[in-house]
Amino acid sequence: MTDTLQLTVQHPRPGLAIVAVAGDLDTRTADTLRHQACEIIQQECPHLILDLSETGFCDSAGLSALIGLWHATQAAGGALALAHIPDRLMRMLTLTGVDAVLPAHATAAEAVTTMTLSQSTGAGEHGSIIHTPIGGGAGEVGAEPAVGESAHTLSADLS
């Protein structure tokens, strides 16, 4: 287990954030994920996609944080989706039945497309939706933010 959780956030369009989670989701880091993701939601970004490709381990506290974030996005009128879910975590989601409420996607780009299609507002007042190729590197969600997109990294050292 690691004591550090790093979140890299991209905003491919208004109201939507892709949060790449790097590190273990466990009793030491679950509150950090919950707190930082709730801050994103409160900044008028109720739709979240968690890219879990760099998540090595998830225990019951991490699972609880995911469920808590689902509730937070629902309360804000948004949605939560998961992408790049490691096999071990997917088995946990399936065994607990959480996969029935948390949509799982192979890639963050697929999650963006699905989330966009399911929203009745379409592209909204800000114009077209930006689709950015999603890569998989050490904590990397995509190479460079596209025009109109922003990215930033949050990290917490819990040692």
C-alpha positions as CSV (number, residue, x, y, z in Angstrom):
1,M,0.0,0.0,0.0
2,T,1.1,3.5,-0.7
3,D,0.5,6.6,1.4
4,T,0.2,8.9,-1.6
5,L,-2.8,9.4,-3.8
6,Q,-2.4,11.6,-6.9
7,L,-5.3,13.0,-8.8
8,T,-5.0,14.5,-12.3
9,V,-8.0,16.4,-13.4
10,Q,-9.1,17.3,-16.9
11,H,-12.1,19.3,-17.9
12,P,-13.0,18.2,-21.4
13,R,-16.2,20.3,-21.3
14,P,-18.1,22.4,-18.8
15,G,-19.7,20.4,-16.0
16,L,-17.5,17.3,-16.7
17,A,-14.3,16.3,-15.1
18,I,-12.1,13.3,-15.8
19,V,-10.1,12.4,-12.6
20,A,-7.2,10.0,-13.1
21,V,-6.5,8.3,-9.7
22,A,-2.9,7.1,-9.2
23,G,-2.2,5.1,-6.0
24,D,-4.1,2.8,-3.7
25,L,-7.6,3.5,-2.5
26,D,-7.6,2.4,1.0
27,T,-8.2,3.5,4.6
28,R,-5.3,6.0,4.3
29,T,-6.4,7.6,1.0
30,A,-10.1,7.2,0.7
31,D,-11.0,10.4,2.5
32,T,-8.5,12.3,0.3
33,L,-10.3,11.1,-2.8
34,R,-13.7,11.8,-1.4
35,H,-12.7,15.3,-0.2
36,Q,-10.9,16.4,-3.4
37,A,-13.5,15.0,-5.7
38,C,-16.3,16.7,-3.7
39,E,-14.5,20.0,-4.2
40,I,-14.5,19.4,-8.0
41,I,-18.3,18.7,-7.8
42,Q,-18.9,21.9,-5.8
43,Q,-17.1,23.9,-8.5
44,E,-20.1,23.4,-10.8
45,C,-18.7,20.1,-12.2
46,P,-21.3,17.5,-11.2
47,H,-20.4,14.9,-13.8
48,L,-17.2,12.9,-12.9
49,I,-15.4,10.1,-14.6
50,L,-12.8,8.3,-12.5
51,D,-10.0,6.8,-14.5
52,L,-8.7,4.0,-12.3
53,S,-5.9,2.7,-14.6
54,E,-3.2,3.6,-12.1
55,T,-5.1,2.4,-9.1
56,G,-3.2,-0.6,-7.6
57,F,-5.4,-1.6,-4.7
58,C,-8.9,-0.8,-3.4
59,D,-10.2,-1.9,0.0
60,S,-13.7,-1.4,1.6
61,A,-12.8,2.2,2.5
62,G,-12.0,2.9,-1.1
63,L,-15.2,1.2,-2.2
64,S,-17.1,3.3,0.3
65,A,-15.5,6.5,-1.1
66,L,-16.6,5.5,-4.6
67,I,-20.2,5.0,-3.4
68,G,-20.0,8.3,-1.5
69,L,-18.9,10.1,-4.7
70,W,-21.8,8.5,-6.6
71,H,-24.2,9.9,-4.0
72,A,-22.5,13.3,-4.2
73,T,-22.8,13.5,-8.0
74,Q,-26.4,12.4,-7.8
75,A,-27.2,15.1,-5.2
76,A,-25.6,17.7,-7.5
77,G,-27.7,16.6,-10.5
78,G,-24.7,14.8,-12.1
79,A,-23.4,11.3,-12.6
80,L,-20.3,9.2,-11.8
81,A,-18.7,6.7,-14.2
82,L,-15.6,4.6,-13.8
83,A,-13.1,3.9,-16.6
84,H,-10.0,1.6,-16.9
85,I,-11.1,-0.5,-13.9
86,P,-8.4,-3.0,-12.9
87,D,-9.7,-6.6,-12.9
88,R,-9.4,-7.0,-9.1
89,L,-11.5,-3.9,-8.5
90,M,-14.0,-4.9,-11.1
91,R,-14.5,-8.3,-9.3
92,M,-15.1,-6.4,-6.1
93,L,-17.7,-4.1,-7.7
94,T,-19.4,-7.2,-9.2
95,L,-19.4,-9.2,-6.0
96,T,-20.8,-6.3,-4.0
97,G,-23.4,-5.4,-6.6
98,V,-22.0,-1.9,-6.9
99,D,-21.5,-2.4,-10.6
100,A,-25.2,-2.1,-11.0
101,V,-25.1,1.6,-10.0
102,L,-21.6,2.7,-11.1
103,P,-21.3,2.5,-14.9
104,A,-18.0,0.9,-16.0
105,H,-16.2,1.8,-19.3
106,A,-13.1,0.5,-21.0
107,T,-11.8,4.0,-21.5
108,A,-12.4,7.5,-20.2
109,A,-13.2,8.6,-23.8
110,E,-15.9,6.0,-24.0
111,A,-17.3,7.2,-20.6
112,V,-17.3,10.8,-21.9
113,T,-19.2,9.8,-25.0
114,T,-21.7,7.8,-23.0
115,M,-22.2,10.5,-20.5
116,T,-22.6,13.1,-23.2
117,L,-25.2,11.1,-25.1
118,S,-27.2,10.4,-21.9
119,Q,-27.5,14.1,-21.1
120,S,-30.5,15.8,-22.5
121,T,-28.9,19.3,-22.8
122,G,-26.5,18.3,-25.6
123,A,-23.5,20.5,-26.1
124,G,-25.0,23.4,-24.1
125,E,-24.2,27.1,-24.4
126,H,-20.5,26.5,-24.7
127,G,-20.6,24.9,-28.1
128,S,-19.3,21.5,-29.2
129,I,-18.0,18.9,-26.9
130,I,-14.2,18.2,-27.1
131,H,-13.1,14.6,-27.4
132,T,-9.5,14.1,-26.3
133,P,-7.7,10.8,-26.9
134,I,-7.2,9.2,-23.6
135,G,-3.8,7.6,-23.0
136,G,-2.5,5.5,-20.2
137,G,0.8,6.5,-18.7
138,A,2.0,7.0,-15.1
139,G,-0.8,9.2,-13.9
140,E,-1.3,10.6,-17.4
141,V,-4.9,10.9,-18.7
142,G,-4.0,12.4,-22.1
143,A,-1.0,14.0,-23.7
144,E,-1.9,17.7,-23.8
145,P,-5.2,19.3,-23.0
146,A,-7.1,20.3,-26.1
147,V,-8.2,23.9,-26.8
148,G,-10.9,24.8,-24.3
149,E,-9.8,22.0,-21.9
150,S,-7.8,22.4,-18.7
151,A,-5.9,20.0,-16.6
152,H,-4.3,20.1,-13.2
153,T,-2.8,17.7,-10.7
154,L,-3.7,17.3,-7.0
155,S,-1.7,15.1,-4.7
156,A,-1.7,14.2,-1.0
157,D,1.2,12.7,0.9
158,L,-0.3,11.0,4.0
159,S,2.9,10.0,5.6
